[in-house]
Amino acid sequence: MALPERMILVCQSFRVAGDRKGICHKSTDGFLPYLEEEVLDRGLDCLISATTCLKQCDKGPIMVIQPENWWFKGVNSEEVIDTILDGLEDGEPAAEYLIS
């Protein structure tokens, strides 16, 4: 099996004990299936993974694209996900959501 070209990490606020705390999981409920479907529809070679807390709670919900190391804040709607994926396809991060 080939390795994916990219990984998309979506903060789900999991803590060491497995509890979910914080803003990210509350604001991204249902986004993982949407993100997966969009990635497939666009033909992007990405693995999508829910993560533990990414320690950016004041900017959440957070999504990270690797290996570009693009960190996005405020990923709280399908429209934001579309904008970020549009930027990925164009080779430029969606500046309005980029954590700098």
Secondary structure, DSSP 8 states (H G I E B T S, - for coil): ----SEEEEEEEEE-TTS-B-SSHHHH-TTHHHHHHHHHHHHT--EEEEEEE--S-GGG-S-EEEETTTEEE----SHHHHHHHHHHHHHTS--GGGB--
